[in-house]
Amino acid sequence: SSGINAEYGEKHTLIEFYSPYCGHCKALIPIYNELASRAREDPNVVIAKMDATSNSVPRPFESRGFPTIYFVPKGNSVRPIKFEGSRTIEGLTEFMQSNTKEELVFVEPEEKYLKKKEEGEEEQDTGTCSGAPVDAGAGDGQCSAGKQEL
């Protein structure tokens, strides 16, 4: 977990804790990769992800379901801010920008991340979970982390 701590507080960091078995996490991969591509020219932004099934989630983060996304503004020594919005490029960039006073730089994504969908085609979150689904919303579902804490 020292990799997260090295950047922690020095840059604006968006971190996703995921499970490789979670369908919702798999559905997020192209969006998250595009987000990283769009943030590539801002040296103060890090888009990170960590397999929470094979690594211990470092404090002060908590992951009770997958995916769990947090934003840590640069220089911020307070608790990370949990993302609970729509898992879209717009939802994620607006969330990050709204939680910092600095202007974050997002550019057009590299060619390989541009949508290649047919017109009228809807993207479906057909993900299934190894655990019980939690919050099954419109494309924003979450898989249970298995160990429920109350």
C-alpha positions in Angstrom: 0.0 0.0 0.0 3.0 2.3 0.0 2.3 3.2 -3.6 -0.9 5.0 -2.6 0.7 6.7 0.3 3.6 8.0 -1.9 1.1 10.1 -4.0 -1.4 10.7 -1.1 -1.7 14.4 -0.5 0.9 15.4 -3.1 -1.5 15.1 -6.0 -5.3 15.1 -6.6 -5.9 11.4 -6.4 -9.0 9.4 -7.5 -8.8 5.8 -6.3 -11.0 2.9 -7.1 -11.1 -0.2 -4.9 -12.4 -3.1 -7.0 -12.8 -6.8 -7.3 -11.8 -8.6 -10.5 -14.9 -10.8 -10.1 -17.3 -7.8 -9.9 -19.4 -7.2 -13.0 -20.0 -3.5 -12.0 -16.2 -3.1 -11.8 -15.7 -4.6 -15.2 -18.3 -2.3 -16.6 -16.4 0.7 -15.2 -13.0 -0.3 -16.8 -13.5 1.5 -20.1 -14.9 4.6 -18.4 -12.1 4.7 -15.8 -9.4 4.2 -18.6 -10.9 7.0 -20.6 -10.9 9.2 -17.5 -7.2 8.5 -16.9 -6.6 9.3 -20.6 -8.4 12.6 -20.2 -6.4 13.5 -17.1 -3.0 12.6 -18.6 -1.9 16.2 -19.2 -2.5 17.4 -15.6 0.7 16.5 -13.6 -1.3 17.0 -10.4 -3.9 14.4 -11.0 -3.6 10.7 -10.4 -6.2 8.2 -11.4 -5.5 5.0 -9.5 -7.1 1.6 -8.8 -6.4 -1.2 -6.5 -7.6 -4.8 -6.3 -9.2 -4.8 -2.9 -9.5 -8.6 -2.9 -5.7 -9.2 -3.0 -4.6 -6.1 -1.1 -5.5 -4.7 2.3 -7.4 -1.5 1.9 -5.2 1.2 3.6 -6.6 3.4 6.3 -8.4 5.8 6.2 -10.2 4.2 3.2 -13.1 1.7 3.6 -14.4 -0.6 1.0 -17.6 -2.5 1.9 -18.6 -3.1 -1.6 -17.3 -2.8 -5.1 -16.4 -0.6 -6.8 -15.7 2.0 -4.1 -14.2 5.2 -5.4 -12.6 8.0 -3.3 -11.2 11.4 -4.2 -8.3 12.9 -2.2 -7.7 16.5 -3.0 -4.0 17.6 -3.2 -2.6 18.7 0.2 -5.7 17.3 1.9 -5.0 15.8 5.3 -8.7 15.2 6.1 -10.7 12.1 5.2 -11.0 11.1 1.6 -14.3 12.0 -0.1 -16.3 9.0 -1.1 -17.8 9.1 -4.6 -21.5 8.2 -4.8 -22.6 9.7 -8.0 -23.1 8.5 -11.5 -20.2 6.4 -12.9 -19.8 8.4 -16.1 -16.9 10.6 -17.3 -19.0 13.7 -16.5 -20.0 12.4 -13.1 -16.4 11.6 -12.1 -14.8 14.8 -13.5 -17.5 17.0 -12.0 -17.1 15.2 -8.6 -13.3 15.8 -8.7 -13.6 19.4 -9.8 -16.3 20.2 -7.2 -14.0 19.0 -4.4 -11.0 21.2 -5.1 -10.5 24.9 -5.7 -7.8 24.2 -8.3 -8.8 24.0 -11.9 -8.2 20.4 -13.0 -7.2 19.8 -16.6 -9.1 17.2 -18.6 -8.4 16.9 -22.3 -9.8 14.9 -25.2 -9.1 11.2 -24.7 -6.6 9.4 -26.9 -8.2 7.9 -30.0 -8.4 4.3 -28.6 -10.8 5.6 -25.8 -13.3 7.3 -28.1 -16.6 5.5 -28.2 -17.0 3.1 -31.0 -20.7 2.2 -30.3 -23.4 2.1 -33.0 -25.8 4.9 -32.9 -28.7 4.2 -30.6 -26.9 1.4 -28.8 -27.2 1.6 -25.0 -24.4 0.5 -22.8 -25.7 -2.1 -20.4 -24.3 -2.9 -17.0 -24.9 -6.6 -17.2 -22.5 -7.3 -14.4 -23.0 -10.0 -11.9 -21.4 -10.1 -8.5 -19.8 -12.9 -6.6 -21.4 -11.4 -3.6 -25.0 -10.2 -3.2 -25.7 -7.1 -5.3 -26.1 -3.9 -3.3 -27.7 -0.6 -4.5 -28.7 -2.1 -7.9 -29.4 1.3 -9.7 -29.2 2.2 -13.3 -25.7 1.1 -14.1 -24.4 2.2 -10.7 -24.8 -1.1 -8.8 -22.3 -2.3 -6.3 -21.1 -5.8 -5.3 -21.0 -6.7 -1.7 -17.5 -7.0 -0.2 -18.7 -10.1 1.6 -17.8 -9.0 5.1 -20.5 -6.7 6.2 -19.7 -4.3 9.0 -22.5 -2.3 10.7 
